[in-house]
Amino acid sequence: MDRKITRPVAPLLWLLAVSCVVLLVLPPSSSMADTGNYVGSETCLECHDDIGPAMSRTVHGNLQAYQYPGEATGCESCHGPGGAHAESEDPADIFKPTADNGGAEKCLACHKTGTTMNWGTSTHAENDVACLSCHQIHIGTYGKALLKAPQEQLCESCHQDVKGKFQLPSHHPLKEGFMTCTSCHDVHSGNMQGIAEGEMVRDACLNCHTQYAGPFIFEHSPVEEDCRICHDPHGAVANNLLKQNEPFICLQCHQPHFHTILAGWEGDYSAPPGVVDADPGYEGLSGTSHYDSMKRSMLTKCTQCHASVHGTDLPSQTITGQGRALNR
């Protein structure tokens, strides 16, 4: 008896139905639907003649069709097809990228690589800071990045707390013009060029402060972990960007020397005659000792003795410290 072979018709019909729905629901792409409405930058500049000369000196104004085959260039690469606007002269008939209407998507359509590759995970993107919050499209007033204002002013307009720190006595030379915010920060990326946590912060600091890179035989643990444990990179009242003056910054982790509890001898003193005879340079060694002299000498600046606080390869001349006192 002949057997009739049946084919799986239902899956084929289902696939055909889905395809029809997709074609009906999804709008055609701009390259297919709007090709006839492109009029070229020359038409735009007939009215916007004030923008043309300035934009011709920027990267945007010099994009050519052979660089992006099949894509619009010039004004319409950002503003979309200009046919309807050229005919009606109504601003509502043309797309004007702003910080609030998806202008970032327009920028990222071209700026897909390099520093902007991870823009979606950046701190700025998470806080709804758009490209046009800092950049302008037409006129390159401040460098090739087309910034609206000098970089320092743009950053400080939001980061007011950081602006205040840079006015403190100890600060990185930003306002002196020797560096900028992007010397340390990558404003387009999620990792902020190593200014995030742990080793990445240290690596960013060591780009300039290479003398503290090590590795050292005798290491100071905070230096190997995060420079910000002791330093405030934007500014501080204490010298060397320290969060607190010595010895208070050191006493947060270390106990004071036992000498601080010893009572000092009260009275005047001078070098013994035998010492002066051996070395006349001690002849002027004299002064007055007080009850708190030990406290004064041991609770001043720790780095008067422990000078190599970032690390050293030379063992210290102390027995109890086992060479790790970072004296030299």
C-alpha positions in Angstrom: 0.0 0.0 0.0 1.4 3.4 -1.0 2.1 5.8 1.9 1.5 9.5 1.5 4.3 11.7 2.8 3.2 14.7 4.7 5.4 17.8 4.9 5.5 20.2 8.0 3.3 22.9 6.5 2.4 24.5 9.8 5.9 25.8 10.7 6.3 27.2 7.2 3.0 29.1 7.4 3.9 30.4 10.9 7.3 31.7 9.6 5.6 33.4 6.7 3.0 35.0 9.0 5.7 36.4 11.3 7.6 37.8 8.4 4.5 39.7 7.1 3.9 41.1 10.6 7.5 42.3 10.9 7.3 44.0 7.5 4.0 45.7 8.4 5.0 46.8 11.9 8.6 47.9 11.5 9.1 51.2 9.7 11.5 51.3 6.8 15.1 52.3 7.5 16.0 55.9 6.8 18.4 54.9 4.1 15.5 53.3 2.2 12.6 55.6 2.9 14.3 59.0 3.0 16.7 58.8 0.2 14.7 61.1 -2.1 14.5 63.9 0.6 18.2 64.6 0.9 19.0 68.0 -0.6 22.7 68.4 0.2 24.5 70.9 2.4 24.6 73.5 -0.3 20.8 73.9 0.0 21.1 74.3 3.8 23.8 77.0 3.5 21.6 79.1 1.3 19.8 80.2 4.5 22.3 79.2 7.2 25.2 81.1 5.7 26.5 82.1 9.1 27.3 78.5 10.0 29.0 77.5 6.8 32.4 79.2 7.2 32.9 78.2 10.8 31.8 74.6 10.2 34.2 74.2 7.2 37.1 74.4 9.7 35.8 71.4 11.7 35.9 67.7 11.3 32.1 67.5 10.8 32.3 70.1 8.0 34.9 68.1 6.1 33.3 64.7 5.9 33.2 63.4 2.4 30.9 60.9 0.7 33.7 58.5 -0.2 34.5 58.1 3.5 31.0 56.7 4.3 29.6 55.2 1.1 25.9 55.1 1.0 25.5 57.4 4.0 24.5 61.1 4.1 27.2 63.6 4.8 27.4 67.2 5.8 24.4 68.8 7.5 22.0 66.0 6.9 24.2 63.3 8.5 23.1 64.8 11.9 19.9 66.6 11.0 18.4 64.0 8.8 16.7 64.6 5.3 16.2 68.3 4.7 13.8 68.3 1.8 10.7 69.0 3.8 12.4 71.7 5.8 13.9 73.4 2.7 10.5 73.6 1.2 8.5 74.8 4.2 11.3 76.6 6.1 9.6 75.4 9.3 12.0 74.4 12.1 9.6 71.6 13.1 10.4 69.8 9.8 14.0 69.1 10.6 15.7 67.2 13.3 17.7 69.4 15.7 19.9 67.3 18.0 19.8 68.5 21.6 20.9 67.1 24.9 17.3 66.0 25.6 16.0 64.4 22.4 18.3 61.6 21.6 21.2 63.7 20.2 23.7 61.2 21.8 22.4 58.4 19.6 23.1 60.5 16.5 26.7 61.1 17.7 27.3 57.4 18.6 26.2 56.4 15.1 29.6 57.5 14.0 31.6 57.7 17.2 31.5 53.9 17.8 35.2 53.3 18.6 38.1 54.7 20.6 37.3 56.6 23.7 33.5 56.6 23.1 33.2 52.8 22.6 32.1 52.3 26.3 30.0 55.4 26.6 27.0 53.5 27.6 28.6 52.3 30.9 30.2 55.7 31.8 29.2 57.7 34.8 28.2 60.6 32.6 25.8 58.4 30.6 24.3 57.0 33.8 23.6 60.5 35.0 21.9 61.6 31.7 24.8 63.8 30.6 24.5 63.9 26.8 27.2 64.7 24.2 25.7 68.1 23.5 26.0 69.0 27.2 29.7 69.6 26.6 30.2 69.6 22.8 28.8 71.7 20.0 28.3 70.5 16.5 29.1 73.4 14.2 31.8 75.6 15.6 35.2 74.3 17.0 35.7 77.1 19.5 37.8 75.2 21.9 40.0 72.7 20.2 39.3 69.7 18.0 36.9 68.3 20.5 34.4 71.0 19.7 33.9 71.9 23.3 31.4 74.6 24.3 33.8 76.1 26.8 37.3 75.4 28.1 37.5 72.0 29.6 38.1 73.1 33.2 35.0 75.3 33.1 32.8 72.5 31.7 33.9 70.0 34.4 33.6 72.5 37.2 30.1 73.6 36.1 28.8 70.3 37.5 31.6 69.2 39.9 31.4 72.2 42.2 33.0 70.3 45.1 36.0 69.5 43.1 36.3 73.1 42.0 36.5 74.2 45.6 39.3 71.7 46.4 41.4 73.1 43.6 41.4 76.4 45.4 43.1 74.8 48.5 46.8 75.5 49.2 47.9 72.0 48.0 46.5 71.0 44.6 47.4 69.5 41.3 48.5 72.2 38.8 45.2 72.4 37.0 44.5 76.1 37.2 48.2 76.8 36.5 47.7 75.2 33.1 50.1 72.2 33.4 47.4 69.6 33.2 43.6 69.2 32.6 40.9 67.0 34.0 41.4 64.5 31.2 45.0 64.0 32.2 43.6 61.6 34.8 40.0 61.0 33.8 38.5 59.4 30.7 35.1 61.2 30.6 33.7 58.9 27.9 34.5 55.5 29.4 33.1 53.5 32.3 36.4 53.0 34.1 37.3 56.7 34.3 40.9 55.9 33.1 41.8 54.1 36.3 40.1 56.5 38.6 37.7 53.9 40.0 38.9 51.7 42.8 42.1 49.9 44.0 45.0 49.2 41.6 43.5 51.2 38.8 43.7 54.4 40.8 47.3 53.7 41.7 48.2 53.1 38.0 46.7 56.4 37.1 48.9 58.2 39.7 52.0 56.3 38.6 51.7 57.7 35.1 53.3 60.8 36.5 54.7 59.7 39.9 56.9 56.9 38.5 59.4 57.1 41.3 56.9 55.5 43.7 56.1 52.6 41.4 58.4 50.0 42.9 58.4 47.2 43.6 60.3 47.8 46.8 61.8 45.3 49.2 60.3 47.2 52.1 56.8 48.4 51.1 54.2 50.6 52.7 50.9 48.8 52.4 48.6 51.8 51.7 50.9 52.8 48.7 50.4 49.4 47.2 46.6 49.6 47.6 45.3 53.0 46.8 47.0 56.4 46.9 43.8 58.1 48.1 44.1 56.4 51.5 46.5 59.2 52.4 46.1 61.8 49.5 43.2 63.8 48.1 44.1 64.1 44.4 42.0 67.3 43.9 43.3 69.4 46.7 43.9 69.6 50.5 44.9 72.0 53.2 47.9 69.9 54.2 51.0 69.8 52.1 51.6 67.1 49.4 47.8 66.6 49.0 47.7 64.8 52.3 44.2 64.4 53.8 45.6 65.5 57.2 48.8 66.9 58.4 51.4 64.8 60.1 51.4 63.1 62.5 47.6 62.7 62.5 47.6 61.1 59.0 50.0 58.5 60.3 48.3 58.0 63.7 45.2 56.8 61.9 47.0 53.5 61.4 50.1 53.5 63.6 50.4 53.8 67.3 52.6 56.7 68.6 56.1 55.8 69.8 56.4 55.0 73.5 58.8 57.9 73.9 55.8 60.2 73.9 54.8 59.1 77.4 58.2 59.8 78.8 58.8 63.0 80.9 61.5 65.2 79.6 64.3 66.7 81.7 63.6 70.3 82.7 66.4 72.9 82.5 69.1 74.3 80.3 71.6 72.1 78.6 74.8 72.4 76.5 77.2 70.0 74.9 79.6 68.3 77.3 83.2 69.6 77.1 84.5 66.3 75.9 82.1 66.3 73.0 83.1 69.8 72.0 86.8 68.9 72.2 86.2 65.9 69.8 84.1 68.0 67.4 84.1 71.8 67.7 80.9 71.9 65.7 79.0 70.9 68.8 80.1 74.0 70.7 76.9 75.9 69.9 74.7 73.0 70.9 72.6 74.3 73.8 69.0 75.0 74.7 66.3 74.4 77.2 64.6 71.1 77.8 60.9 70.9 79.0 58.7 68.3 80.6 56.9 67.8 77.3 60.1 67.7 75.1 59.7 64.0 74.3 56.1 64.6 73.1 57.2 67.6 71.0 60.0 65.7 69.4 58.1 62.4 68.7 54.7 63.9 67.7 55.8 66.3 65.0 56.4 65.1 61.4 56.9 61.3 61.2 58.7 61.8 57.9 61.6 63.6 59.7 62.8 60.1 60.5 60.7 57.8 58.3 61.5 59.6 55.1 60.8 56.8 52.6 57.1 56.4 53.3 56.4 55.2 49.8 58.8 52.3 50.0 62.6 51.6 49.9 65.1 48.9 49.1 67.4 49.9 51.9 66.9 48.4 55.4 66.4 50.8 58.3 68.9 51.0 61.1 66.5 49.8 63.8 66.4 46.5 65.5 62.8 46.3 66.5 61.6 47.4 63.1 63.5 44.6 61.4 64.6 47.0 58.7 61.0 47.9 57.8 60.9 51.4 59.4 61.1 53.1 56.0 63.9 55.3 57.4 65.9 55.3 54.1 
